[in-house]
């Protein structure tokens, strides 16, 4: 730990907590989370049931849930229970887009609403509103995981990110930049600009900055690690942990990132609408659900609960957000629930075994077969001459494979890929290959390996 980090934790943070009620609230929630993470599962479930009841009472005041609860046979005289959730249909992104005003508690002070927007897989924006209390929970959940990943307040962190709105907001908040220079010390690296020239600059910046932690989109960290190895650049900066998020982290990508950065990867999963949902601890035995603030379900297409080890769609219920309750929110991602056994770390928080990616990563074929995008990431990972790829489905019987290649690539590799893909897929599915100079990231800087544009 650095001297500046110790000074920050022992002097600046306590002063800030005394001077700012918002900061005091954030650290109070963090302190609660760092205590409750060691609670036994039964005690955590009791806390969830208590908070779910409060969320239900808030939801009854909204026009949207007032009608939905009534239609499902629920009564305002009884608290919402975990068993009641199974009676409710999922909350969809279209519900939020079309009925946003009806989802907000009409008695909630409008001055206390914070806006969160996400472009989503289709680029169509989804807007949700959060209260100050829920914002404190968001901050605390992220801080808890940052500390699991070997970072602490006042220590340097480098972030390879690409959401323009995040960068612009950080520039606007000049006072936060001044504060961060003392308390957090951020180095921003733009994931929108990841040419070889820019990545060479990134290596130099990191070597000078020497961050304790490195946070990045999973794909951006992988591409950056690939570049460092291929270019034989020397990365003298040795963070204690790499935090990946915002996209699926594939096993092969984890191996490459850990090999290049010389430290463990701590994966986490969440979304802009609700914040950090699950995080890896130091044991890397699945992703702990932030059960104090969320109820997370993994369900089959008929909405019945999945068994351990079974992949299903993730539904999230916020236990903190009363201003705009999100109950059984279908984020659009698939996950695999872990066995109901304690993690070796000793925390009582439940776990997901894996995040399987977005529903848009699942390809549907003419005969009804579903093919997960991981088939292609396993196929292309480590392939000779392939630097970057993307598989796009625009029709049920047509896939397009875009690839960025180097001088080692040849037509024989395309032939081998085509044969393996066509053997795996159903007959009659056309596969076209297109070699391109680059594959631009999406509107928030993320790279999607697989995209299905079918509704």
N, C-alpha and C positions, 0 to 999 in steps of 0.2 A: 504494500500500500504506500502511496506517495505521501510526502509531507503536505502538499497542497490538499490532498484528499482528507488527511487527518484534520487539518485546519478547518476545512469545510464542514466536516461532520461534527467537530467539537465546538466550533465557534459560529460559523455562518448559518448553519441549519437551525440551531437553537434560537439565534437572533431572529431569523426569518419567521420561525414558528410563533414567536412572541409578537412580531410586528404585523403579521398577516393572518387574519382569521381563516382565509381560504387555505393557506399553507398548513395551518394548525389542523384543520379538518382533514386534509389529505394524509398527513402523517398519523393522525388518530386512526383513520381507516387502515392504513398500512400496518400499524401496530396490532390492530385487531386481526388482520389477515395473518400476520406472522405468528400469532398465538393460535388461531383457529385451525391453521393447516395441520396441527398435531392432534387435533381432536379425533376421537374414534368416529367411524362412519355413522353410528347411530345418533350421536350428538349432532353431527352435521346435518343429518336428515331432519332432526327436530328443528334446527334453525331454518332449513329450507321450508318446512311446512308452515312455520310461523310467518316467514316473510312472504310466502305465497298467499297466505290469507290476507295480508295487508295489500298486496298487489291486486288481488281480486276485488277488495273493497274500493280501491282507486279505479279499477277498470269498470265497475258498475256505473260510475259517474259519466263515462264516455258514451256518446250515442252509438258507436260501433259495437262495443262489448255489451252494452245494455241490451241491445237486440240479439246479439249472438248468444249470450248466456241464456236469455229467455227462450230462444228457439231450441236450445239444447237441454231445456228442462231444469236449469239451475235457478236457485232462488237467492235474492239479495239478503235473505235472513241468515244464510249460512256462508261461512268462509269458504273460499275456493280451496280445494284439497288436491293433493297429487293424484288421487283417483279421479277427480273431476276433469283433469286435463285430457284423459282418454276420450271424453265425450265431445271435445271441441275439435273442429276442423283446424288445420294449420292456418296460420296467418301468412299470406303470400305477399310477394313484392308488389303485385298488382293491387292488393288491398291497401297497402301503404300509399302507393302512387295515387290511387283513385279516391281514397277515403282518409287522407292524412289528417284533415281538420277534425273528423269525427273520432279519431283515435286519441286526441289530446283531452286531458281532463279539463273541462271548461272552467273549473274553479282555480286552476293553477296560474300563478302570476306569469304573464307573458314575458316580463322582463327577466325571468329566471330560466327561459328556454334557450338552450344551446343547439345550434344546427350541425348536423352531420350528414354529408352527402356522399354517395358512392355511385360510380358509374356502372358497376356490375359487369357481368360477362357480355352483355349486349350493348353496353354504352348508354343505356337508358337510365337516367338518374333516379335514385331512390333517396328520399329525404326523411330523416327522422329527427326528433327533438329530444334533448336530454336535460334534466334538471342539474343544478349545481351539485347536489348530493351525489347523483349518479356520475357526474364528471370526476368527483373526488375518488369514487370507486374505480373508475377507469384508470386514473393515474396510479392508484395504489396497486391494482392488479398487475400493471406493467412493471412498476418498481419492484414488486415482490419477485417477479420472474427474472428481472435484470440482476437481482441479487443472487438468485439461484444460479445464474449464469456467470458468477464470479465478478460482477461489477459492484461498485458501491458509490455512494454519493461523493461528488468531488473528483472522481476519477475520470480519465479521458475515455470518450467513446467516439468511434467513427461510424458513420451511417451511410451506406450505399443504397440510396432510395431514389424514387423517380416521380412521385406525385407532385406535379407543378404547384397545386394548391397548397401543399404542405410547405414547400420552399418559400412561396410568396408570403404565406402567413407568417413564417418565421422572420422574414425580412421586415414585415410590417411591425412586428412586436419588438422594436429596438431595445426596449427595457429588458425583454427576456433574453435577447442576445448578450447584453451586458451581464445579466445575472448568470447565464450559462457559461460565460467565459470564466467565471469564478467557481460556480458550484458544479458544473457538469462538463464543461469544455467539449463542445461538439465539433467534429469535423464532418461536413457534408460533402459527399461524393455523388455526382449526378448520374443516376442509372439511365437517364435518357441519352447520355453521351458516353458510350462505351466502345469507341473506336480503339484501335491498338495504340494510337498516339495518346489518347486520353487515359487509357489504362496504365500506360507507362508512367504518366504523371501521377496516377493514383498510388502506384508503388512508391514513388519518391515522397509523396505527401505522407503516406502512412509511416514510412521509415523515419521521417523527421518528427511526426506527431506522436508516435509510439502509444497508441490507444490501449487501454486495459481491456476494452471490449469492442467488438466489431459487429454491427447489426446490418442486415441486408435482406432484400428479397432473396428467396432461395435460389432462383435461376440466376440472378445477378451475381451472387456469391460464387456459384458454380462456374459461370462463364469467366469471371475474374480469376478464379483459381486455375482454370484451363489455360488462360493467357499467360499467367505467371510461369507455369510449368513449361509451356511451349516456347516462350521467349527466353527462358532460363534467367529471368530477372531474380535478383536476390531480395527476398523480403526479410529484412532484419527486424522489423516490428513483430513482436510476438504477443498478441493478445492472450488473455486467459480463457476467453470463450468467444465463439461466434454464435450470434443469435440470428436464426433464419425465421422468416414468417411470410405471410401474405400469399403463399403458393405452396403446393405440395413439395415436400422434400423427399426426393427419391434416394434409396439406399446407396446407389452408386455415386450420387452427387455428394452425399454426406462424406463418403470415403475420400473423394477428391478434395473437398474443402478442408477436412481435418488434416490430410496429408500436407497440403500447401501451407496452411496457417499454423500447423503444429499445436493445435489445441482442440478440445471437444466442441462439437456443434450442439447448441441447445435450441431445439425447434419449438415454435409456438404457433398457435392457431387462433384466429379471431377475425373480426370484420369491423369495418368502420361504423356500422350501425350500432354495435353493442360493445365493442372493445375486445380485450384479450379474453378468450374463452378457455383455452387449455395451454399448458406449458410443460416442457420437459424439466425434470429435476436432474440432479447430479448423477442419478443411477441410470438415466436414459432407458427406462423400462416403461415406455408409454408416455402419454401426455396427461398430466393431472388437470381435471376440470376444476375451475374456480367455483366450487359448489356453494360457497357462501353468497355468491351473487347471481348464480345461474342454475336453472334446472335444464339439463341437456338430455334429450331423448335421441335414440337411434332407432328408426322405424322402417318397416317394410312398406311396399306400395299400398297395402291395405291398412296402414297405420298401426299394425300390431308391433309390439316391441321386438327388436332383434335379439337373438341370443348372443352370448359372448363369442367373439370371433367371426360374427356375421356382419357383412357390410350392409348399411342402410342409410337412408336420408337423415340428416341431422335437423332436429327441431330444438329451438332455444326459447326458454322463458326467462326473461330478466326478473330477478328478485329485488332489484334496486330501483328500477326506473318506474316511478309512479306518475310522472307528468305525462308520459306517452307510453303506456304499458305495451310490451311486446310479449304476447303469450302464444307459445308454440309457433314461433316464427321460423318459417322454412327458408333458411339462408340460401339453399341451393347446393349444399355440399354433401358428400358422402363420407361416412366414417365407420370405423370398426370398434366396437366396445370391447374393453379388456375384461378378463376374468375377474370376478369379485373376490380378489385376494389382495392383501396389503402389499404396497410397494416396499422394496427393500430399504427405501429411505426412511420409512416409518411414518410418513404423512398419511392421514386418513382420507384424503381427497380421492374420489373415484378417478378412473383413467379411461382414456381412449387408447386403443392399441395403435391406431393409424388414422390418418386423414387421407381419404382416397381421391380428393379433388372435387371439382365442381360437377354439377350435372352436365355442363357443357363439355366435359371431358369424356363423356360416355358416348360411344358411337352405336347407333341403332342400325341393324342391317335388314335387308328385305324380308328375311325369314323370321325376324323377331329377335335374333341374337343380339345381346349387348356386349360390346367390346370396350373394356376400359383402356384409357389412353396410356396406362403404364406398359401395355404391350409394346408400344412404339418406343417409349423411353428406354426400356430394356434392350430393344432391338438396336437402337442407334447409339446407345452409350458405348464409347470406346471404339466406334467404327472408324476404320482407317480413312483419314481425309475429311471426315464430317466434323465441322466446327460448331454448327448450329442447325437445328431442324425445326419444322413445324408441320403437323398433319392437320388438314382442314377437310371437313365433310360439308359439302354444300347440297348434296343430294343423297338419297338413301342408298344409291348404288354407285356412288362416285366419291373417291378420296383423292385429294391432291397433297403430295408431299413436297414441301419446299425445303431446300437444303443449301447451306453456305458451306463451301468445300475449299480445300487447298490443293496444292499440286500433287498430292499423293492419291487423290481420288481419280477413279477411272470408270468407264462404262461397265466393266465387269462387276463392280460393286453395286451399281444400279440393278443389274440383272439379278444378282443374288438377293438383294433386298426385295425386288418385285416378286420373285419366286416365293420367298419366305412369307411375305405378307399375303399373297394370293392363296397360298396353301392354308394359312391360318383363318382367313376370312371365308365367307360363303361364296360359292360360284356366282359369277355374274356381276361382281363388284369391280368396277374399273379403278385402277390405281395409276395416276399420272405423276411423274417426277418433274420438278422444275428447279433448276439450279439458279440461285439468285445471289446478288452481291451482298445483301444483308437482309435480316428480318427485323423490322422495327418493333420496338416494344409497344404495348397497348397504351391507352390514353393515360394510365397512371404509372407507366414505366415498367410494368410487369411483362415478362415473356411467358406466353402460353405455348406449351409444347404441342397440345392437341386442342382443337376447336371443332365443335359440332354446331353448325348453324341451323340445324333442324329444330323446329318448334317442339 
